[in-house]
């Protein structure tokens, strides 16, 4: 099963992991999309966008119109959310303009520290 991990960590830590994987010649076990802060993660992954990701999970490429139909929402609103997810690197755009969430599972990781 192709899984993506959405996590919260400093950009330097994310880059260090990528550099280490490249240097070792081994691919990372799972795809990873990192956010610098929990606030940024929740700003990008609103409830409506999370609903969109659930509808697209494992579905393959779909048009914005089809994505809107699957979540029962207005095409313009889904277009806005899909654009935000594309800019964050969460969704992919195919050569023919469709959107795709190329994973079958999502794992969200972050640690809340005491103040």
KAHUZI-V568586 format. One record per residue. N is the residue number from 1. SS is DSSP state (H for helix, E for strand, - for the rest). PHI is phi in whole degrees, 0 to 359 (999 if undefined). D_LAST is the distance of its C-alpha to the last C-alpha in Angstrom with 1 decimal. Layout:
N/SS/PHI/D_LAST
N/SS/PHI/D_LAST
This chain:
1/-/999/37.0
2/-/276/35.5
3/E/246/31.7
4/E/245/29.2
5/E/254/25.5
6/E/261/23.2
7/E/226/19.9
8/E/243/17.0
9/-/196/17.0
10/-/297/17.8
11/H/305/21.4
12/H/297/22.3
13/H/294/21.3
14/H/298/23.4
15/H/294/26.2
16/H/297/26.2
17/H/295/26.7
18/H/295/29.5
19/H/298/31.1
20/H/295/31.0
21/H/295/32.6
22/H/295/35.2
23/H/294/36.0
24/H/282/36.4
25/-/81/38.6
26/-/260/36.8
27/-/285/35.5
28/-/293/32.0
29/-/299/32.1
30/-/228/30.6
31/E/292/30.4
32/E/222/26.9
33/E/237/25.6
34/E/252/22.3
35/E/240/20.1
36/-/290/17.9
37/-/218/15.0
38/H/300/14.6
39/H/298/15.8
40/H/292/18.9
41/H/303/19.6
42/H/286/19.7
43/H/292/21.7
44/H/283/24.2
45/-/261/24.3
46/-/293/25.1
47/H/301/26.7
48/H/293/30.1
49/H/290/29.5
50/H/297/28.2
51/H/300/31.4
52/H/297/33.4
53/H/299/32.0
54/H/300/32.9
55/H/291/36.4
56/H/268/36.8
57/-/302/35.4
58/-/74/38.4
59/-/274/40.8
60/-/81/42.0
61/-/294/42.8
62/E/219/43.4
63/-/282/44.2
64/H/300/42.0
65/H/300/44.5
66/H/293/44.3
67/H/299/40.5
68/H/297/40.8
69/H/298/43.4
70/H/295/41.2
71/H/259/38.3
72/-/67/40.7
73/-/233/39.5
74/-/296/41.1
75/H/301/42.0
76/H/297/40.6
77/H/294/37.2
78/H/293/37.0
79/H/300/38.2
80/H/299/35.4
81/H/293/32.8
82/H/296/34.7
83/H/298/34.7
84/H/298/30.9
85/H/289/30.6
86/H/294/33.3
87/H/296/31.6
88/-/278/28.4
89/-/83/30.5
90/-/275/30.0
91/-/256/33.6
92/E/247/36.7
93/E/248/39.9
94/-/278/43.2
95/-/300/46.3
96/-/267/47.9
97/-/90/45.0
98/-/280/43.5
99/E/254/39.8
100/E/211/38.5
101/-/251/35.4
102/-/279/36.8
103/-/231/34.7
104/-/257/35.4
105/E/210/31.9
106/E/230/28.3
107/E/236/25.2
108/E/251/21.8
109/E/232/19.0
110/-/198/15.3
111/-/245/12.3
112/-/262/9.1
113/-/267/6.3
114/-/294/3.8
115/-/287/0.0
